[in-house]
Amino acid sequence: MIRSRKSRRLTAVTAAAVSAGVILAGCASSDGGGSDKASGTWPGAKISECSGLDQLSQYGDLTGKTLEVYTSITPPEGDTQVASYALFEKCTGAKVKYNANKDFEKNVLVRAQGNDLPDIAYVPQPGLLKQLVDTGTVATPPKDVETNVDKWWSKDWKTYGTVDGKFYAAPLGANMKSFVWYSPSMFKQHNWTVPTTWDDMMKLTDTIQKSGITPWCAGFESGDATGWPGTDWVEEVMLRTAGPDVYDKWISHDIPFNDPQVATALDTVGKILKNPKYVNGGLGDVKSINGTAFGDAGLPILKGKCAMMQMAGFYAANWPKGTTVAPDGQVFAFYEPTVDPSKGTPVEGGGEFVASFNKKPATQAFQTYLSTDVWANEKAKATPGGGWLSANKGLDVNNLVSPIDQLSAKTLADPNTVFRFDASDAMPGAVGSGTFWKEMVNWISGQSTKDTLDNIEASWPAS
């Protein structure tokens, strides 16, 4: 699926880009338009399952109405999204048209520039949300959405959906990225122990390599978003080597992108990803990382071709159907260890935000539904295979049936956890989802750390 989740600033629009994989639902109005009046009696009034969704009654009977959701969350993750909408459709009569596209970050801007807008978009980066708001096409949500966000989320999460002091988008899902996937049975067979420090992980990497198994596998390919898995590697290491305060300065450009501390982080990543003895198990040499789809990168673990892969918790949905994801299963994940455990537990994460492009009753009703604790629990129950989490305080952790989601929730709730949002998602689009992605690809292909960081620094917007 998605992921991730970084935007790209467009300098040119081509006809091919407009048509690439996009299903159009008709033009939608900007902030002030598209506000059809609600009519009829809310169908949910007579349905017991809808009792927790009284906020939707104001939108009347939406039978026959269809709204388009545009997103980067492709199958198999997208299938659980669709399943979670069943209650909304039952309670309102509306139908949700789910349109997932792996090149979402580029094409949503194309659609905004061409006034070919969906009703709703799931925006996976605060930086991209700002770009969309700057086009003048994003509508403010109904009051109930902001009320729900104030009730069910922390102030930090609301801030991520706010642009220039104005609230636009409620949080949707959340994800914890600080994981390393592995095979518990493989570790048990070889008497390998899950590492608790970075040094331990590097010693384990060397031990695995000497056993004849390639320690790591990785994949950077993700369509128009190719390169984003590499940025996650750098971000994780920046949190661990430079610390959260420097990480924040990096995002805000209070230190340059080619600062020595960033170079240290990238070189630390290079000790794994650029070492031909350590990668790319079952997939090829170092350069194969760029051509390997991130969704396929972990599969060699199941065949014993590699032992570990760094990837977010949402990867649980990418394992083949029937794969047991559990501490004693075929695959599981451990927390990506920190350099100095005494300094806390640094965690990088991300999420999506629900932006709308009109004020039609069906659009606003769906926004409201997604901002409730009811939807969060419906989504959890619709995701038995794991790979989804929400920062919604109304989410019952007992509905997180997947052990990996439970591990994520436990880690995020730990008072020692130091959480930071994905850095590249928060950077200007020209950098975070532009040159940072591109230069990580060039770096894997052989470009030096200095040239990589200098090129990204040169791309930082002047204002």
C-alpha positions in Angstrom: 0.0 0.0 0.0 0.8 3.6 0.7 3.1 4.2 2.2 4.3 6.3 2.7 3.3 9.2 2.6 5.2 12.0 1.4 4.3 14.7 -1.0 5.9 16.0 -4.1 5.7 19.6 -5.3 4.8 19.8 -9.0 6.6 22.1 -11.3 4.8 20.9 -14.4 1.6 19.2 -15.2 1.3 16.8 -18.1 -1.7 15.1 -19.6 -0.2 11.8 -18.8 0.1 12.7 -15.1 -3.5 13.8 -15.0 -4.8 10.5 -16.3 -2.3 8.2 -14.6 -4.4 5.8 -12.5 -7.0 8.4 -11.5 -10.7 7.6 -11.3 -12.6 10.8 -11.5 -15.7 11.5 -9.5 -16.7 14.8 -11.0 -15.6 18.3 -9.9 -16.0 19.4 -6.3 -16.2 22.9 -5.0 -13.7 24.7 -2.8 -14.2 25.9 0.7 -17.5 27.8 0.2 -19.3 25.6 -2.3 -20.9 22.3 -2.8 -23.0 22.6 0.3 -26.2 20.8 -0.7 -28.9 20.9 2.0 -29.7 17.9 4.0 -33.2 16.4 3.7 -35.2 13.4 4.8 -35.0 11.4 8.0 -31.7 9.8 9.1 -31.9 6.1 8.4 -29.8 5.3 11.5 -32.6 6.4 13.8 -34.2 3.0 13.5 -31.0 1.0 13.6 -29.6 -0.1 17.0 -25.9 -0.2 15.8 -26.1 3.5 14.8 -26.9 4.6 18.4 -23.4 6.0 18.9 -23.5 8.0 15.7 -26.2 10.6 16.6 -24.0 13.3 15.2 -24.9 12.0 11.7 -28.6 12.6 12.1 -28.3 16.3 11.0 -27.3 15.1 7.5 -30.7 13.4 6.9 -31.3 10.6 4.4 -28.3 10.2 2.2 -29.7 7.2 0.3 -28.5 7.4 -3.3 -25.6 9.7 -2.6 -22.1 8.6 -3.5 -18.8 10.1 -2.3 -15.3 9.5 -3.5 -12.4 8.9 -1.1 -9.0 9.3 -2.7 -6.0 7.8 -1.0 -2.6 6.1 -1.3 -3.8 3.2 0.9 -3.9 0.4 -1.6 -4.9 -3.2 -1.1 -4.5 -5.2 1.1 -4.6 -2.4 3.6 -7.3 -0.6 1.6 -9.6 -3.6 1.9 -9.8 -3.1 5.6 -10.5 0.6 5.1 -13.5 -0.3 2.9 -14.8 -2.9 5.4 -14.8 -0.2 8.1 -17.3 1.9 6.1 -20.1 -0.6 6.3 -21.6 0.9 9.4 -21.5 4.4 7.9 -23.3 3.2 4.7 -25.9 1.3 6.8 -26.6 4.3 9.1 -26.8 7.0 6.4 -27.7 5.2 3.1 -24.7 6.8 1.4 -22.1 4.8 -0.6 -18.4 5.3 -0.5 -16.4 5.0 -3.7 -12.8 4.0 -2.6 -10.1 5.1 -5.1 -6.6 4.1 -4.1 -3.6 5.1 -6.1 0.1 4.5 -5.4 1.0 7.8 -7.0 -1.5 9.7 -4.8 1.0 12.3 -3.6 1.6 13.6 -7.1 -1.9 13.0 -8.5 -3.9 14.7 -5.7 -2.0 17.9 -6.5 -2.7 17.4 -10.2 -6.4 17.0 -9.4 -6.4 20.1 -7.2 -4.7 22.2 -9.9 -7.1 20.8 -12.6 -10.3 21.2 -10.4 -10.9 17.5 -10.7 -11.3 16.9 -7.0 -12.5 14.0 -5.0 -14.9 14.6 -2.0 -12.4 13.3 0.6 -8.6 12.7 0.5 -6.5 10.9 3.1 -3.4 13.1 3.2 -0.4 11.3 4.7 1.8 14.3 5.4 1.3 17.7 7.1 3.5 19.2 4.4 1.2 18.0 1.6 -1.9 19.1 3.5 -0.4 22.6 3.6 0.3 22.5 -0.2 -3.4 21.5 -0.8 -4.7 24.2 1.5 -2.5 26.7 -0.4 -4.3 25.8 -3.6 -7.5 27.1 -2.1 -9.4 23.9 -2.7 -9.6 22.4 0.9 -12.9 23.0 2.8 -13.1 23.5 6.5 -14.7 20.6 8.3 -18.1 20.8 10.1 -18.0 21.8 13.8 -18.6 18.3 15.1 -15.3 17.1 13.5 -13.3 19.6 15.5 -15.3 18.8 18.6 -14.4 15.1 18.2 -10.8 15.8 17.6 -10.6 17.9 20.7 -12.2 15.1 22.6 -10.4 12.0 21.2 -6.9 13.2 20.2 -4.0 15.0 21.8 -3.2 18.7 20.9 -0.2 17.5 18.9 -2.3 15.5 16.6 -4.7 18.3 16.0 -1.8 20.6 15.2 -0.7 18.3 12.4 -4.1 18.9 10.8 -3.9 22.6 11.2 -2.5 25.1 8.7 -1.6 28.7 9.6 -3.7 28.4 12.7 -6.8 27.1 11.0 -8.1 23.5 11.6 -8.7 21.6 8.3 -8.2 17.9 8.8 -8.9 15.3 11.5 -6.4 12.5 12.1 -7.3 9.1 10.7 -4.8 6.3 11.3 -1.5 6.3 13.0 1.5 4.1 12.6 4.7 3.3 14.5 7.7 3.0 12.2 10.4 2.0 14.6 10.3 -1.7 13.9 12.5 -4.4 12.6 10.7 -7.4 11.2 12.2 -10.9 11.7 11.3 -14.6 11.9 11.0 -15.8 15.5 11.4 -19.4 14.3 14.6 -18.5 12.5 16.0 -16.8 15.5 15.1 -19.7 17.7 16.7 -22.2 15.4 20.0 -20.3 15.4 19.8 -19.2 19.1 19.8 -15.5 18.1 18.6 -13.1 20.6 16.5 -10.0 19.8 18.8 -7.0 20.3 18.1 -4.3 22.8 20.8 -1.8 21.8 22.1 -0.6 18.4 25.5 -2.1 19.1 23.8 -5.5 19.9 21.9 -5.3 16.6 25.1 -4.7 14.7 26.8 -7.6 16.5 23.8 -9.7 15.6 24.0 -8.6 12.0 27.6 -9.8 11.8 26.8 -13.1 13.5 24.0 -13.7 11.0 26.2 -12.9 8.0 28.8 -15.4 9.2 26.1 -18.1 9.5 25.6 -17.9 5.7 22.3 -16.0 5.8 22.2 -12.4 4.5 21.2 -10.3 7.5 19.1 -7.6 5.9 16.6 -7.1 3.0 15.2 -3.8 1.9 13.2 -2.2 -0.9 12.9 1.5 -1.9 10.6 1.1 -4.9 7.1 2.7 -4.4 6.0 4.1 -7.7 6.2 7.9 -7.8 7.1 7.7 -4.1 10.2 5.6 -4.7 12.9 6.3 -2.1 10.7 7.0 1.0 11.8 3.8 2.8 15.3 5.2 2.7 14.2 8.4 4.4 12.7 6.3 7.2 16.1 4.7 7.9 17.8 8.1 8.2 15.0 9.5 10.4 15.2 6.6 12.8 18.9 6.9 13.1 18.8 10.7 13.5 16.5 10.2 16.5 18.9 7.7 18.0 22.2 9.4 17.3 21.4 13.2 17.3 18.4 13.1 19.7 14.9 14.5 19.4 15.9 18.2 19.9 18.3 18.1 17.0 15.7 16.1 15.0 13.3 19.0 15.5 15.9 21.5 14.4 16.6 19.4 11.3 12.9 19.5 10.3 12.7 23.3 10.8 16.0 23.8 9.0 17.5 25.4 12.1 20.4 23.2 11.2 21.2 22.6 7.5 20.5 19.3 5.8 24.2 18.7 5.3 25.0 19.2 9.0 27.6 16.8 10.3 25.0 15.2 12.6 22.9 14.3 9.5 26.0 12.9 7.8 26.7 10.7 10.8 23.2 9.4 10.6 23.4 8.6 6.9 26.8 7.0 7.3 25.4 4.8 10.1 22.6 3.7 7.8 25.3 3.0 5.1 27.0 0.6 7.4 24.0 -1.7 6.8 22.5 -0.8 3.5 25.7 -0.2 1.5 27.5 -3.2 2.8 27.2 -6.0 0.2 27.7 -8.6 2.9 24.7 -7.4 4.8 22.1 -6.9 1.9 20.0 -7.6 -0.1 19.0 -11.1 1.0 17.2 -13.1 -1.7 16.8 -10.1 -3.9 20.2 -9.1 -5.3 23.0 -6.7 -4.6 23.0 -3.3 -2.9 21.7 -1.6 -6.0 18.7 -4.0 -6.1 17.3 -2.1 -3.2 16.1 0.7 -5.5 14.3 -1.8 -7.8 12.6 -3.8 -5.1 9.1 -2.9 -4.2 8.9 -2.2 -0.5 5.8 -4.4 -0.2 7.9 -7.3 -1.5 11.1 -6.6 0.4 10.3 -8.6 3.5 9.1 -11.8 1.7 12.6 -13.4 1.6 12.4 -13.6 5.4 9.7 -16.3 5.0 12.1 -18.3 2.8 15.1 -18.0 5.1 16.9 -15.8 2.5 17.3 -12.8 4.9 16.8 -12.3 8.6 15.6 -8.7 9.2 13.9 -5.8 7.5 13.3 -2.3 8.9 9.7 -1.3 8.2 6.7 0.3 10.0 4.1 -1.7 11.8 1.7 -1.3 8.9 3.8 -3.8 7.0 1.8 -6.5 8.8 -0.9 -6.2 6.2 1.6 -7.0 3.4 2.5 -10.5 4.5 0.9 -13.2 2.3 -2.5 -14.4 3.5 -2.2 -17.1 6.1 1.1 -15.8 7.5 1.1 -15.9 11.3 2.3 -12.6 12.7 3.0 -13.2 16.4 5.9 -13.5 18.8 5.9 -17.3 18.2 4.7 -17.0 14.6 6.3 -17.1 11.2 7.1 -13.3 11.4 7.0 -10.6 14.0 8.8 -7.4 14.8 11.0 -6.0 17.5 11.5 -2.4 18.5 14.4 -0.9 16.5 16.9 -0.5 19.3 18.2 2.8 20.5 21.9 3.8 20.7 21.7 4.8 24.4 18.7 3.2 26.3 19.2 5.6 29.2 18.0 8.5 27.0 14.5 6.9 26.6 12.8 5.2 23.7 12.7 7.2 20.5 9.9 6.4 18.2 9.1 7.7 14.7 5.6 7.5 13.5 3.1 8.9 11.0 -0.5 9.0 10.1 -3.1 10.3 7.7 -5.4 13.3 7.8 -8.9 13.6 6.4 -9.2 16.6 4.0 -12.4 17.5 2.2 -13.0 19.5 -0.9 -16.7 20.5 -0.5 -19.4 20.8 2.1 -22.0 18.4 0.7 -24.0 16.6 3.4 -22.5 13.2 2.4 -19.0 14.5 2.6 -19.4 16.2 5.9 -21.3 13.1 7.3 -18.4 10.9 6.3 -15.8 13.3 7.8 -17.8 13.3 11.1 -18.0 9.5 11.1 -14.2 9.1 10.6 -13.5 11.5 13.5 -15.5 9.4 16.0 -14.4 6.7 18.4 -17.0 4.5 16.8 -15.1 4.4 13.5 -11.8 3.8 15.2 -13.1 0.7 16.8 -14.9 -0.4 13.6 -11.6 -0.1 11.8 -9.7 -2.1 14.4 -12.2 -4.9 14.2 -12.0 -4.8 10.4 -8.2 -5.4 10.6 -7.7 -8.8 12.1 -4.4 -9.2 10.3 -2.9 -6.2 12.0 -1.0 -3.3 10.6 -3.3 -0.5 11.7 -3.5 1.8 14.8 -5.0 5.1 15.8 -4.1 7.7 18.3 -7.9 8.1 19.0 -8.2 7.9 22.7 -11.6 6.1 22.3 -10.0 3.1 20.7 -10.5 0.0 22.8 -7.1 -1.8 22.7 -9.0 -5.1 23.1 -10.1 -4.5 19.5 -6.5 -4.6 18.4 -6.5 -8.3 17.9 -3.1 -8.3 16.1 -0.1 -8.7 18.4 1.9 -6.2 16.3 -0.7 -3.5 16.8 -0.8 -4.3 20.5 2.9 -4.0 20.7 2.7 -0.6 18.9 0.0 0.6 21.3 2.1 -0.6 24.3 5.2 1.2 23.0 3.4 4.4 22.2 1.8 4.4 25.7 5.2 3.8 27.4 6.1 7.0 29.5 9.7 6.6 28.3 8.7 6.8 24.7 9.8 10.0 22.9 7.5 10.3 19.8 8.3 12.3 16.7 6.3 12.6 13.5 8.0 11.4 10.3 10.5 14.2 9.6 10.3 14.2 5.8 6.5 14.3 6.0 6.9 17.6 8.0 9.5 19.1 5.8 8.6 21.3 2.8 7.4 19.1 -0.1 10.2 20.1 -2.4 12.6 18.5 0.1 10.8 15.9 2.3 9.1 14.1 -0.6 11.2 15.6 -3.4 14.9 15.7 -3.2 15.1 13.6 0.0 13.4 10.7 -1.8 15.4 11.2 -5.0 18.8 11.5 -3.4 18.3 8.4 -1.2 17.9 6.5 -4.5 21.0 8.1 -5.9 22.9 7.3 -2.6 22.0 3.6 -2.8 23.2 3.7 -6.5 26.7 4.9 -5.3 26.5 8.6 -4.7 28.5 9.9 -1.7 27.1 11.0 1.6 28.4 14.5 1.0 27.0 14.9 -2.5 23.6 13.4 -1.3 23.2 15.8 1.6 24.6 18.8 -0.3 22.1 18.3 -3.1 19.2 18.1 -0.6 20.4 21.2 1.2 20.5 23.1 -2.1 16.9 22.3 -2.7 15.6 23.8 0.5 13.1 26.6 -0.3 14.4 30.1 0.4 11.2 31.0 2.2 
